[in-house]
Amino acid sequence: MTLQIAPNSLTHNRYGVIVSKRLGNAVQRNRMRRRIKAILMQRHPWLVQGYDTVWIARQSSVRQPHDALLRIVDDLLQQAAIVERTPNS
């Protein structure tokens, strides 16, 4: 999965999820999009506000279990340095 991030002038974050047609049929693409959005909504309260983020799903992320996908998203958010506090604190 790839994350692209840019600051915006708003008081909230905006999220975009891109899932290519190469990842499967419409059912598989929509399932992947819903999984990523659900994780982002869980993590939203712990993020620094004021960013636009675009998440690009890759072929290898389609078959990942929920826990692995959650770790991938958390790692990308940590690398982008927009995590205000961790969910466990």
PDB file of N, CA, C and O in Angstrom:
ATOM      1  N   MET A   1       0.846  -1.164   0.000  1.00  0.00           N
ATOM      2  CA  MET A   1       0.000   0.000   0.000  1.00  0.00           C
ATOM      3  C   MET A   1       0.895   1.232   0.000  1.00  0.00           C
ATOM      4  O   MET A   1       1.998   1.217   0.548  1.00  0.00           O
ATOM      5  N   THR A   2       0.412   2.279  -0.612  1.00  0.00           N
ATOM      6  CA  THR A   2       1.151   3.525  -0.710  1.00  0.00           C
ATOM      7  C   THR A   2       0.311   4.647  -0.112  1.00  0.00           C
ATOM      8  O   THR A   2      -0.910   4.669  -0.264  1.00  0.00           O
ATOM      9  N   LEU A   3       0.965   5.565   0.558  1.00  0.00           N
ATOM     10  CA  LEU A   3       0.296   6.722   1.141  1.00  0.00           C
ATOM     11  C   LEU A   3       0.915   7.987   0.573  1.00  0.00           C
ATOM     12  O   LEU A   3       2.135   8.154   0.566  1.00  0.00           O
ATOM     13  N   GLN A   4       0.053   8.873   0.098  1.00  0.00           N
ATOM     14  CA  GLN A   4       0.500  10.203  -0.317  1.00  0.00           C
ATOM     15  C   GLN A   4      -0.223  11.194   0.578  1.00  0.00           C
ATOM     16  O   GLN A   4      -1.415  11.048   0.849  1.00  0.00           O
ATOM     17  N   ILE A   5       0.503  12.195   1.032  1.00  0.00           N
ATOM     18  CA  ILE A   5      -0.054  13.121   2.012  1.00  0.00           C
ATOM     19  C   ILE A   5       0.309  14.554   1.646  1.00  0.00           C
ATOM     20  O   ILE A   5       1.396  14.827   1.138  1.00  0.00           O
ATOM     21  N   ALA A   6      -0.627  15.462   1.916  1.00  0.00           N
ATOM     22  CA  ALA A   6      -0.388  16.879   1.677  1.00  0.00           C
ATOM     23  C   ALA A   6      -1.183  17.685   2.701  1.00  0.00           C
ATOM     24  O   ALA A   6      -2.322  17.334   3.009  1.00  0.00           O
ATOM     25  N   PRO A   7      -0.607  18.745   3.225  1.00  0.00           N
ATOM     26  CA  PRO A   7      -1.356  19.575   4.171  1.00  0.00           C
ATOM     27  C   PRO A   7      -2.488  20.306   3.459  1.00  0.00           C
ATOM     28  O   PRO A   7      -2.363  20.686   2.295  1.00  0.00           O
ATOM     29  N   ASN A   8      -3.586  20.496   4.167  1.00  0.00           N
ATOM     30  CA  ASN A   8      -4.678  21.314   3.634  1.00  0.00           C
ATOM     31  C   ASN A   8      -4.935  22.448   4.620  1.00  0.00           C
ATOM     32  O   ASN A   8      -4.375  22.451   5.716  1.00  0.00           O
ATOM     33  N   SER A   9      -5.750  23.383   4.254  1.00  0.00           N
ATOM     34  CA  SER A   9      -6.008  24.535   5.123  1.00  0.00           C
ATOM     35  C   SER A   9      -7.288  24.343   5.935  1.00  0.00           C
ATOM     36  O   SER A   9      -7.883  25.318   6.393  1.00  0.00           O
ATOM     37  N   LEU A  10      -7.709  23.103   6.114  1.00  0.00           N
ATOM     38  CA  LEU A  10      -8.932  22.797   6.843  1.00  0.00           C
ATOM     39  C   LEU A  10      -8.612  22.345   8.263  1.00  0.00           C
ATOM     40  O   LEU A  10      -7.456  22.092   8.602  1.00  0.00           O
ATOM     41  N   THR A  11      -9.639  22.249   9.075  1.00  0.00           N
ATOM     42  CA  THR A  11      -9.451  21.800  10.454  1.00  0.00           C
ATOM     43  C   THR A  11      -9.696  20.306  10.593  1.00  0.00           C
ATOM     44  O   THR A  11      -9.802  19.798  11.709  1.00  0.00           O
ATOM     45  N   HIS A  12      -9.787  19.606   9.487  1.00  0.00           N
ATOM     46  CA  HIS A  12     -10.012  18.162   9.520  1.00  0.00           C
ATOM     47  C   HIS A  12      -9.225  17.497   8.393  1.00  0.00           C
ATOM     48  O   HIS A  12      -8.731  18.158   7.480  1.00  0.00           O
ATOM     49  N   ASN A  13      -9.125  16.197   8.482  1.00  0.00           N
ATOM     50  CA  ASN A  13      -8.441  15.423   7.445  1.00  0.00           C
ATOM     51  C   ASN A  13      -9.434  14.977   6.390  1.00  0.00           C
ATOM     52  O   ASN A  13     -10.627  14.825   6.651  1.00  0.00           O
ATOM     53  N   ARG A  14      -8.910  14.771   5.196  1.00  0.00           N
ATOM     54  CA  ARG A  14      -9.701  14.169   4.120  1.00  0.00           C
ATOM     55  C   ARG A  14      -8.956  12.939   3.640  1.00  0.00           C
ATOM     56  O   ARG A  14      -7.730  12.934   3.535  1.00  0.00           O
ATOM     57  N   TYR A  15      -9.727  11.889   3.349  1.00  0.00           N
ATOM     58  CA  TYR A  15      -9.134  10.617   2.959  1.00  0.00           C
ATOM     59  C   TYR A  15      -9.643  10.203   1.588  1.00  0.00           C
ATOM     60  O   TYR A  15     -10.836  10.302   1.302  1.00  0.00           O
ATOM     61  N   GLY A  16      -8.744   9.745   0.756  1.00  0.00           N
ATOM     62  CA  GLY A  16      -9.105   9.187  -0.542  1.00  0.00           C
ATOM     63  C   GLY A  16      -8.491   7.807  -0.654  1.00  0.00           C
ATOM     64  O   GLY A  16      -7.354   7.589  -0.237  1.00  0.00           O
ATOM     65  N   VAL A  17      -9.243   6.878  -1.218  1.00  0.00           N
ATOM     66  CA  VAL A  17      -8.754   5.506  -1.379  1.00  0.00           C
ATOM     67  C   VAL A  17      -8.842   5.138  -2.851  1.00  0.00           C
ATOM     68  O   VAL A  17      -9.905   5.239  -3.463  1.00  0.00           O
ATOM     69  N   ILE A  18      -7.720   4.713  -3.414  1.00  0.00           N
ATOM     70  CA  ILE A  18      -7.665   4.313  -4.810  1.00  0.00           C
ATOM     71  C   ILE A  18      -7.392   2.816  -4.881  1.00  0.00           C
ATOM     72  O   ILE A  18      -6.419   2.314  -4.320  1.00  0.00           O
ATOM     73  N   VAL A  19      -8.275   2.122  -5.583  1.00  0.00           N
ATOM     74  CA  VAL A  19      -8.114   0.688  -5.791  1.00  0.00           C
ATOM     75  C   VAL A  19      -8.237   0.440  -7.291  1.00  0.00           C
ATOM     76  O   VAL A  19      -9.302   0.649  -7.871  1.00  0.00           O
ATOM     77  N   SER A  20      -7.169   0.003  -7.909  1.00  0.00           N
ATOM     78  CA  SER A  20      -7.106  -0.190  -9.349  1.00  0.00           C
ATOM     79  C   SER A  20      -7.961  -1.379  -9.800  1.00  0.00           C
ATOM     80  O   SER A  20      -8.216  -2.303  -9.029  1.00  0.00           O
ATOM     81  N   LYS A  21      -8.393  -1.338 -11.045  1.00  0.00           N
ATOM     82  CA  LYS A  21      -9.141  -2.458 -11.617  1.00  0.00           C
ATOM     83  C   LYS A  21      -8.304  -3.720 -11.697  1.00  0.00           C
ATOM     84  O   LYS A  21      -8.849  -4.821 -11.779  1.00  0.00           O
ATOM     85  N   ARG A  22      -6.991  -3.576 -11.674  1.00  0.00           N
ATOM     86  CA  ARG A  22      -6.108  -4.736 -11.715  1.00  0.00           C
ATOM     87  C   ARG A  22      -6.190  -5.579 -10.449  1.00  0.00           C
ATOM     88  O   ARG A  22      -5.727  -6.720 -10.436  1.00  0.00           O
ATOM     89  N   LEU A  23      -6.775  -5.031  -9.383  1.00  0.00           N
ATOM     90  CA  LEU A  23      -6.848  -5.748  -8.118  1.00  0.00           C
ATOM     91  C   LEU A  23      -8.001  -6.734  -8.059  1.00  0.00           C
ATOM     92  O   LEU A  23      -8.074  -7.524  -7.117  1.00  0.00           O
ATOM     93  N   GLY A  24      -8.890  -6.715  -9.018  1.00  0.00           N
ATOM     94  CA  GLY A  24      -9.990  -7.672  -9.020  1.00  0.00           C
ATOM     95  C   GLY A  24     -11.264  -7.058  -9.558  1.00  0.00           C
ATOM     96  O   GLY A  24     -11.274  -5.950 -10.094  1.00  0.00           O
ATOM     97  N   ASN A  25     -12.341  -7.814  -9.398  1.00  0.00           N
ATOM     98  CA  ASN A  25     -13.625  -7.317  -9.886  1.00  0.00           C
ATOM     99  C   ASN A  25     -14.179  -6.253  -8.923  1.00  0.00           C
ATOM    100  O   ASN A  25     -13.544  -5.932  -7.918  1.00  0.00           O
ATOM    101  N   ALA A  26     -15.343  -5.720  -9.232  1.00  0.00           N
ATOM    102  CA  ALA A  26     -15.912  -4.621  -8.451  1.00  0.00           C
ATOM    103  C   ALA A  26     -16.154  -5.015  -6.994  1.00  0.00           C
ATOM    104  O   ALA A  26     -15.962  -4.202  -6.090  1.00  0.00           O
ATOM    105  N   VAL A  27     -16.568  -6.240  -6.770  1.00  0.00           N
ATOM    106  CA  VAL A  27     -16.820  -6.701  -5.404  1.00  0.00           C
ATOM    107  C   VAL A  27     -15.529  -6.686  -4.590  1.00  0.00           C
ATOM    108  O   VAL A  27     -15.520  -6.209  -3.455  1.00  0.00           O
ATOM    109  N   GLN A  28     -14.457  -7.194  -5.150  1.00  0.00           N
ATOM    110  CA  GLN A  28     -13.166  -7.216  -4.450  1.00  0.00           C
ATOM    111  C   GLN A  28     -12.617  -5.810  -4.226  1.00  0.00           C
ATOM    112  O   GLN A  28     -12.085  -5.508  -3.157  1.00  0.00           O
ATOM    113  N   ARG A  29     -12.748  -4.957  -5.234  1.00  0.00           N
ATOM    114  CA  ARG A  29     -12.258  -3.578  -5.093  1.00  0.00           C
ATOM    115  C   ARG A  29     -13.042  -2.820  -4.031  1.00  0.00           C
ATOM    116  O   ARG A  29     -12.452  -2.114  -3.213  1.00  0.00           O
ATOM    117  N   ASN A  30     -14.349  -2.957  -4.036  1.00  0.00           N
ATOM    118  CA  ASN A  30     -15.168  -2.262  -3.040  1.00  0.00           C
ATOM    119  C   ASN A  30     -14.919  -2.796  -1.639  1.00  0.00           C
ATOM    120  O   ASN A  30     -14.920  -2.025  -0.680  1.00  0.00           O
ATOM    121  N   ARG A  31     -14.705  -4.094  -1.502  1.00  0.00           N
ATOM    122  CA  ARG A  31     -14.395  -4.675  -0.197  1.00  0.00           C
ATOM    123  C   ARG A  31     -13.084  -4.095   0.333  1.00  0.00           C
ATOM    124  O   ARG A  31     -12.981  -3.737   1.507  1.00  0.00           O
ATOM    125  N   MET A  32     -12.099  -4.007  -0.535  1.00  0.00           N
ATOM    126  CA  MET A  32     -10.805  -3.448  -0.128  1.00  0.00           C
ATOM    127  C   MET A  32     -10.968  -1.989   0.283  1.00  0.00           C
ATOM    128  O   MET A  32     -10.420  -1.564   1.300  1.00  0.00           O
ATOM    129  N   ARG A  33     -11.714  -1.228  -0.499  1.00  0.00           N
ATOM    130  CA  ARG A  33     -11.958   0.180  -0.182  1.00  0.00           C
ATOM    131  C   ARG A  33     -12.656   0.321   1.170  1.00  0.00           C
ATOM    132  O   ARG A  33     -12.286   1.186   1.964  1.00  0.00           O
ATOM    133  N   ARG A  34     -13.643  -0.502   1.439  1.00  0.00           N
ATOM    134  CA  ARG A  34     -14.360  -0.454   2.727  1.00  0.00           C
ATOM    135  C   ARG A  34     -13.441  -0.836   3.884  1.00  0.00           C
ATOM    136  O   ARG A  34     -13.517  -0.232   4.954  1.00  0.00           O
ATOM    137  N   ARG A  35     -12.581  -1.822   3.688  1.00  0.00           N
ATOM    138  CA  ARG A  35     -11.664  -2.240   4.748  1.00  0.00           C
ATOM    139  C   ARG A  35     -10.705  -1.111   5.119  1.00  0.00           C
ATOM    140  O   ARG A  35     -10.468  -0.849   6.298  1.00  0.00           O
ATOM    141  N   ILE A  36     -10.158  -0.447   4.103  1.00  0.00           N
ATOM    142  CA  ILE A  36      -9.219   0.644   4.361  1.00  0.00           C
ATOM    143  C   ILE A  36      -9.929   1.805   5.045  1.00  0.00           C
ATOM    144  O   ILE A  36      -9.405   2.374   6.002  1.00  0.00           O
ATOM    145  N   LYS A  37     -11.117   2.161   4.563  1.00  0.00           N
ATOM    146  CA  LYS A  37     -11.870   3.265   5.169  1.00  0.00           C
ATOM    147  C   LYS A  37     -12.236   2.972   6.615  1.00  0.00           C
ATOM    148  O   LYS A  37     -12.204   3.873   7.454  1.00  0.00           O
ATOM    149  N   ALA A  38     -12.582   1.734   6.918  1.00  0.00           N
ATOM    150  CA  ALA A  38     -12.935   1.364   8.297  1.00  0.00           C
ATOM    151  C   ALA A  38     -11.729   1.544   9.222  1.00  0.00           C
ATOM    152  O   ALA A  38     -11.870   2.047  10.337  1.00  0.00           O
ATOM    153  N   ILE A  39     -10.560   1.140   8.766  1.00  0.00           N
ATOM    154  CA  ILE A  39      -9.348   1.301   9.572  1.00  0.00           C
ATOM    155  C   ILE A  39      -9.034   2.784   9.764  1.00  0.00           C
ATOM    156  O   ILE A  39      -8.656   3.202  10.858  1.00  0.00           O
ATOM    157  N   LEU A  40      -9.188   3.570   8.717  1.00  0.00           N
ATOM    158  CA  LEU A  40      -8.911   4.999   8.823  1.00  0.00           C
ATOM    159  C   LEU A  40      -9.870   5.688   9.787  1.00  0.00           C
ATOM    160  O   LEU A  40      -9.461   6.587  10.521  1.00  0.00           O
ATOM    161  N   MET A  41     -11.116   5.291   9.797  1.00  0.00           N
ATOM    162  CA  MET A  41     -12.078   5.891  10.714  1.00  0.00           C
ATOM    163  C   MET A  41     -11.768   5.497  12.163  1.00  0.00           C
ATOM    164  O   MET A  41     -12.032   6.269  13.085  1.00  0.00           O
ATOM    165  N   GLN A  42     -11.210   4.302  12.362  1.00  0.00           N
ATOM    166  CA  GLN A  42     -10.760   3.909  13.700  1.00  0.00           C
ATOM    167  C   GLN A  42      -9.592   4.774  14.150  1.00  0.00           C
ATOM    168  O   GLN A  42      -9.521   5.169  15.314  1.00  0.00           O
ATOM    169  N   ARG A  43      -8.695   5.062  13.252  1.00  0.00           N
ATOM    170  CA  ARG A  43      -7.472   5.794  13.571  1.00  0.00           C
ATOM    171  C   ARG A  43      -7.666   7.315  13.553  1.00  0.00           C
ATOM    172  O   ARG A  43      -6.823   8.037  14.086  1.00  0.00           O
ATOM    173  N   HIS A  44      -8.720   7.805  12.973  1.00  0.00           N
ATOM    174  CA  HIS A  44      -8.950   9.242  12.809  1.00  0.00           C
ATOM    175  C   HIS A  44      -8.796  10.047  14.103  1.00  0.00           C
ATOM    176  O   HIS A  44      -8.155  11.097  14.070  1.00  0.00           O
ATOM    177  N   PRO A  45      -9.351   9.611  15.240  1.00  0.00           N
ATOM    178  CA  PRO A  45      -9.213  10.424  16.464  1.00  0.00           C
ATOM    179  C   PRO A  45      -7.771  10.616  16.937  1.00  0.00           C
ATOM    180  O   PRO A  45      -7.495  11.554  17.684  1.00  0.00           O
ATOM    181  N   TRP A  46      -6.866   9.765  16.527  1.00  0.00           N
ATOM    182  CA  TRP A  46      -5.482   9.829  16.991  1.00  0.00           C
ATOM    183  C   TRP A  46      -4.558  10.548  16.014  1.00  0.00           C
ATOM    184  O   TRP A  46      -3.347  10.585  16.227  1.00  0.00           O
ATOM    185  N   LEU A  47      -5.110  11.117  14.949  1.00  0.00           N
ATOM    186  CA  LEU A  47      -4.272  11.743  13.924  1.00  0.00           C
ATOM    187  C   LEU A  47      -4.270  13.257  14.052  1.00  0.00           C
ATOM    188  O   LEU A  47      -5.244  13.863  14.499  1.00  0.00           O
ATOM    189  N   VAL A  48      -3.161  13.850  13.651  1.00  0.00           N
ATOM    190  CA  VAL A  48      -3.067  15.298  13.551  1.00  0.00           C
ATOM    191  C   VAL A  48      -3.995  15.725  12.418  1.00  0.00           C
ATOM    192  O   VAL A  48      -3.987  15.124  11.344  1.00  0.00           O
ATOM    193  N   GLN A  49      -4.785  16.753  12.655  1.00  0.00           N
ATOM    194  CA  GLN A  49      -5.762  17.201  11.666  1.00  0.00           C
ATOM    195  C   GLN A  49      -5.146  18.218  10.707  1.00  0.00           C
ATOM    196  O   GLN A  49      -4.166  18.887  11.036  1.00  0.00           O
ATOM    197  N   GLY A  50      -5.735  18.322   9.516  1.00  0.00           N
ATOM    198  CA  GLY A  50      -5.282  19.303   8.534  1.00  0.00           C
ATOM    199  C   GLY A  50      -4.490  18.709   7.385  1.00  0.00           C
ATOM    200  O   GLY A  50      -3.631  19.375   6.808  1.00  0.00           O
ATOM    201  N   TYR A  51      -4.778  17.443   7.046  1.00  0.00           N
ATOM    202  CA  TYR A  51      -4.052  16.782   5.959  1.00  0.00           C
ATOM    203  C   TYR A  51      -5.016  16.107   4.986  1.00  0.00           C
ATOM    204  O   TYR A  51      -6.079  15.624   5.374  1.00  0.00           O
ATOM    205  N   ASP A  52      -4.620  16.087   3.723  1.00  0.00           N
ATOM    206  CA  ASP A  52      -5.282  15.273   2.716  1.00  0.00           C
ATOM    207  C   ASP A  52      -4.427  14.027   2.540  1.00  0.00           C
ATOM    208  O   ASP A  52      -3.217  14.127   2.340  1.00  0.00           O
ATOM    209  N   THR A  53      -5.041  12.869   2.613  1.00  0.00           N
ATOM    210  CA  THR A  53      -4.295  11.630   2.426  1.00  0.00           C
ATOM    211  C   THR A  53      -4.923  10.818   1.311  1.00  0.00           C
ATOM    212  O   THR A  53      -6.146  10.727   1.205  1.00  0.00           O
ATOM    213  N   VAL A  54      -4.093  10.241   0.497  1.00  0.00           N
ATOM    214  CA  VAL A  54      -4.542   9.357  -0.578  1.00  0.00           C
ATOM    215  C   VAL A  54      -3.878   8.014  -0.359  1.00  0.00           C
ATOM    216  O   VAL A  54      -2.652   7.912  -0.317  1.00  0.00           O
ATOM    217  N   TRP A  55      -4.700   6.982  -0.220  1.00  0.00           N
ATOM    218  CA  TRP A  55      -4.235   5.619   0.008  1.00  0.00           C
ATOM    219  C   TRP A  55      -4.391   4.843  -1.287  1.00  0.00           C
ATOM    220  O   TRP A  55      -5.478   4.790  -1.862  1.00  0.00           O
ATOM    221  N   ILE A  56      -3.303   4.242  -1.743  1.00  0.00           N
ATOM    222  CA  ILE A  56      -3.319   3.478  -2.984  1.00  0.00           C
ATOM    223  C   ILE A  56      -3.081   2.016  -2.631  1.00  0.00           C
ATOM    224  O   ILE A  56      -2.004   1.645  -2.164  1.00  0.00           O
ATOM    225  N   ALA A  57      -4.097   1.192  -2.859  1.00  0.00           N
ATOM    226  CA  ALA A  57      -3.993  -0.239  -2.539  1.00  0.00           C
ATOM    227  C   ALA A  57      -3.178  -0.940  -3.613  1.00  0.00           C
ATOM    228  O   ALA A  57      -3.306  -0.649  -4.802  1.00  0.00           O
ATOM    229  N   ARG A  58      -2.348  -1.856  -3.179  1.00  0.00           N
ATOM    230  CA  ARG A  58      -1.539  -2.663  -4.082  1.00  0.00           C
ATOM    231  C   ARG A  58      -2.029  -4.101  -4.052  1.00  0.00           C
ATOM    232  O   ARG A  58      -2.754  -4.503  -3.142  1.00  0.00           O
ATOM    233  N   GLN A  59      -1.632  -4.860  -5.042  1.00  0.00           N
ATOM    234  CA  GLN A  59      -2.083  -6.243  -5.189  1.00  0.00           C
ATOM    235  C   GLN A  59      -1.815  -7.071  -3.931  1.00  0.00           C
ATOM    236  O   GLN A  59      -2.651  -7.882  -3.533  1.00  0.00           O
ATOM    237  N   SER A  60      -0.669  -6.872  -3.315  1.00  0.00           N
ATOM    238  CA  SER A  60      -0.314  -7.688  -2.149  1.00  0.00           C
ATOM    239  C   SER A  60      -1.197  -7.398  -0.934  1.00  0.00           C
ATOM    240  O   SER A  60      -1.313  -8.247  -0.050  1.00  0.00           O
ATOM    241  N   SER A  61      -1.816  -6.231  -0.871  1.00  0.00           N
ATOM    242  CA  SER A  61      -2.647  -5.894   0.284  1.00  0.00           C
ATOM    243  C   SER A  61      -4.051  -6.474   0.205  1.00  0.00           C
ATOM    244  O   SER A  61      -4.761  -6.498   1.210  1.00  0.00           O
ATOM    245  N   VAL A  62      -4.463  -6.939  -0.957  1.00  0.00           N
ATOM    246  CA  VAL A  62      -5.831  -7.443  -1.130  1.00  0.00           C
ATOM    247  C   VAL A  62      -6.086  -8.681  -0.282  1.00  0.00           C
ATOM    248  O   VAL A  62      -7.156  -8.808   0.314  1.00  0.00           O
ATOM    249  N   ARG A  63      -5.143  -9.576  -0.219  1.00  0.00           N
ATOM    250  CA  ARG A  63      -5.332 -10.839   0.492  1.00  0.00           C
ATOM    251  C   ARG A  63      -4.869 -10.797   1.942  1.00  0.00           C
ATOM    252  O   ARG A  63      -4.849 -11.829   2.612  1.00  0.00           O
ATOM    253  N   GLN A  64      -4.499  -9.632   2.431  1.00  0.00           N
ATOM    254  CA  GLN A  64      -4.017  -9.511   3.801  1.00  0.00           C
ATOM    255  C   GLN A  64      -5.175  -9.627   4.797  1.00  0.00           C
ATOM    256  O   GLN A  64      -6.259  -9.102   4.544  1.00  0.00           O
ATOM    257  N   PRO A  65      -4.956 -10.308   5.921  1.00  0.00           N
ATOM    258  CA  PRO A  65      -5.981 -10.318   6.968  1.00  0.00           C
ATOM    259  C   PRO A  65      -6.085  -8.932   7.608  1.00  0.00           C
ATOM    260  O   PRO A  65      -5.220  -8.078   7.411  1.00  0.00           O
ATOM    261  N   HIS A  66      -7.130  -8.730   8.359  1.00  0.00           N
ATOM    262  CA  HIS A  66      -7.408  -7.418   8.960  1.00  0.00           C
ATOM    263  C   HIS A  66      -6.241  -6.945   9.833  1.00  0.00           C
ATOM    264  O   HIS A  66      -5.851  -5.780   9.751  1.00  0.00           O
ATOM    265  N   ASP A  67      -5.692  -7.808  10.649  1.00  0.00           N
ATOM    266  CA  ASP A  67      -4.589  -7.416  11.540  1.00  0.00           C
ATOM    267  C   ASP A  67      -3.371  -6.941  10.753  1.00  0.00           C
ATOM    268  O   ASP A  67      -2.729  -5.961  11.133  1.00  0.00           O
ATOM    269  N   ALA A  68      -3.056  -7.620   9.673  1.00  0.00           N
ATOM    270  CA  ALA A  68      -1.906  -7.237   8.857  1.00  0.00           C
ATOM    271  C   ALA A  68      -2.170  -5.896   8.167  1.00  0.00           C
ATOM    272  O   ALA A  68      -1.281  -5.047   8.091  1.00  0.00           O
ATOM    273  N   LEU A  69      -3.379  -5.711   7.672  1.00  0.00           N
ATOM    274  CA  LEU A  69      -3.733  -4.450   7.024  1.00  0.00           C
ATOM    275  C   LEU A  69      -3.690  -3.295   8.030  1.00  0.00           C
ATOM    276  O   LEU A  69      -3.265  -2.189   7.696  1.00  0.00           O
ATOM    277  N   LEU A  70      -4.128  -3.558   9.247  1.00  0.00           N
ATOM    278  CA  LEU A  70      -4.077  -2.566  10.310  1.00  0.00           C
ATOM    279  C   LEU A  70      -2.628  -2.164  10.613  1.00  0.00           C
ATOM    280  O   LEU A  70      -2.339  -0.981  10.789  1.00  0.00           O
ATOM    281  N   ARG A  71      -1.728  -3.131  10.673  1.00  0.00           N
ATOM    282  CA  ARG A  71      -0.310  -2.838  10.909  1.00  0.00           C
ATOM    283  C   ARG A  71       0.291  -2.024   9.765  1.00  0.00           C
ATOM    284  O   ARG A  71       1.090  -1.118   9.996  1.00  0.00           O
ATOM    285  N   ILE A  72      -0.096  -2.350   8.532  1.00  0.00           N
ATOM    286  CA  ILE A  72       0.414  -1.614   7.370  1.00  0.00           C
ATOM    287  C   ILE A  72      -0.012  -0.151   7.440  1.00  0.00           C
ATOM    288  O   ILE A  72       0.802   0.752   7.245  1.00  0.00           O
ATOM    289  N   VAL A  73      -1.289   0.074   7.720  1.00  0.00           N
ATOM    290  CA  VAL A  73      -1.806   1.449   7.818  1.00  0.00           C
ATOM    291  C   VAL A  73      -1.114   2.191   8.963  1.00  0.00           C
ATOM    292  O   VAL A  73      -0.699   3.338   8.798  1.00  0.00           O
ATOM    293  N   ASP A  74      -0.989   1.542  10.117  1.00  0.00           N
ATOM    294  CA  ASP A  74      -0.326   2.181  11.253  1.00  0.00           C
ATOM    295  C   ASP A  74       1.123   2.541  10.928  1.00  0.00           C
ATOM    296  O   ASP A  74       1.590   3.623  11.282  1.00  0.00           O
ATOM    297  N   ASP A  75       1.828   1.642  10.262  1.00  0.00           N
ATOM    298  CA  ASP A  75       3.214   1.914   9.887  1.00  0.00           C
ATOM    299  C   ASP A  75       3.316   3.116   8.951  1.00  0.00           C
ATOM    300  O   ASP A  75       4.190   3.966   9.118  1.00  0.00           O
ATOM    301  N   LEU A  76       2.423   3.183   7.970  1.00  0.00           N
ATOM    302  CA  LEU A  76       2.451   4.309   7.027  1.00  0.00           C
ATOM    303  C   LEU A  76       2.109   5.623   7.727  1.00  0.00           C
ATOM    304  O   LEU A  76       2.695   6.661   7.420  1.00  0.00           O
ATOM    305  N   LEU A  77       1.170   5.583   8.660  1.00  0.00           N
ATOM    306  CA  LEU A  77       0.826   6.795   9.408  1.00  0.00           C
ATOM    307  C   LEU A  77       1.992   7.245  10.283  1.00  0.00           C
ATOM    308  O   LEU A  77       2.253   8.442  10.404  1.00  0.00           O
ATOM    309  N   GLN A  78       2.689   6.294  10.887  1.00  0.00           N
ATOM    310  CA  GLN A  78       3.869   6.642  11.696  1.00  0.00           C
ATOM    311  C   GLN A  78       4.965   7.249  10.828  1.00  0.00           C
ATOM    312  O   GLN A  78       5.597   8.229  11.222  1.00  0.00           O
ATOM    313  N   GLN A  79       5.192   6.676   9.653  1.00  0.00           N
ATOM    314  CA  GLN A  79       6.219   7.196   8.748  1.00  0.00           C
ATOM    315  C   GLN A  79       5.874   8.603   8.279  1.00  0.00           C
ATOM    316  O   GLN A  79       6.761   9.436   8.093  1.00  0.00           O
ATOM    317  N   ALA A  80       4.585   8.865   8.087  1.00  0.00           N
ATOM    318  CA  ALA A  80       4.154  10.191   7.642  1.00  0.00           C
ATOM    319  C   ALA A  80       4.178  11.207   8.781  1.00  0.00           C
ATOM    320  O   ALA A  80       4.049  12.408   8.545  1.00  0.00           O
ATOM    321  N   ALA A  81       4.342  10.729  10.013  1.00  0.00           N
ATOM    322  CA  ALA A  81       4.431  11.579  11.213  1.00  0.00           C
ATOM    323  C   ALA A  81       3.170  12.408  11.425  1.00  0.00           C
ATOM    324  O   ALA A  81       3.251  13.587  11.768  1.00  0.00           O
ATOM    325  N   ILE A  82       2.016  11.801  11.222  1.00  0.00           N
ATOM    326  CA  ILE A  82       0.770  12.517  11.503  1.00  0.00           C
ATOM    327  C   ILE A  82      -0.017  11.863  12.636  1.00  0.00           C
ATOM    328  O   ILE A  82      -1.188  12.176  12.849  1.00  0.00           O
ATOM    329  N   VAL A  83       0.634  10.953  13.361  1.00  0.00           N
ATOM    330  CA  VAL A  83      -0.019  10.330  14.507  1.00  0.00           C
ATOM    331  C   VAL A  83       0.243  11.198  15.725  1.00  0.00           C
ATOM    332  O   VAL A  83       1.389  11.401  16.127  1.00  0.00           O
ATOM    333  N   GLU A  84      -0.847  11.713  16.313  1.00  0.00           N
ATOM    334  CA  GLU A  84      -0.728  12.579  17.476  1.00  0.00           C
ATOM    335  C   GLU A  84      -0.452  11.777  18.742  1.00  0.00           C
ATOM    336  O   GLU A  84       0.387  12.147  19.564  1.00  0.00           O
ATOM    337  N   ARG A  85      -1.175  10.677  18.878  1.00  0.00           N
ATOM    338  CA  ARG A  85      -0.957   9.758  19.995  1.00  0.00           C
ATOM    339  C   ARG A  85      -1.361   8.377  19.544  1.00  0.00           C
ATOM    340  O   ARG A  85      -2.109   8.234  18.576  1.00  0.00           O
ATOM    341  N   THR A  86      -0.885   7.374  20.217  1.00  0.00           N
ATOM    342  CA  THR A  86      -1.188   6.002  19.796  1.00  0.00           C
ATOM    343  C   THR A  86      -2.545   5.574  20.343  1.00  0.00           C
ATOM    344  O   THR A  86      -2.968   6.070  21.387  1.00  0.00           O
ATOM    345  N   PRO A  87      -3.231   4.668  19.664  1.00  0.00           N
ATOM    346  CA  PRO A  87      -4.529   4.193  20.136  1.00  0.00           C
ATOM    347  C   PRO A  87      -4.463   3.527  21.500  1.00  0.00           C
ATOM    348  O   PRO A  87      -5.471   3.491  22.205  1.00  0.00           O
ATOM    349  N   ASN A  88      -3.316   3.002  21.892  1.00  0.00           N
ATOM    350  CA  ASN A  88      -3.191   2.290  23.160  1.00  0.00           C
ATOM    351  C   ASN A  88      -2.906   3.206  24.339  1.00  0.00           C
ATOM    352  O   ASN A  88      -2.897   2.744  25.480  1.00  0.00           O
ATOM    353  N   SER A  89      -2.669   4.504  24.096  1.00  0.00           N
ATOM    354  CA  SER A  89      -2.336   5.393  25.216  1.00  0.00           C
ATOM    355  C   SER A  89      -3.555   6.129  25.724  1.00  0.00           C
ATOM    356  O   SER A  89      -3.453   6.917  26.664  1.00  0.00           O
TER     357      SER A  89
END
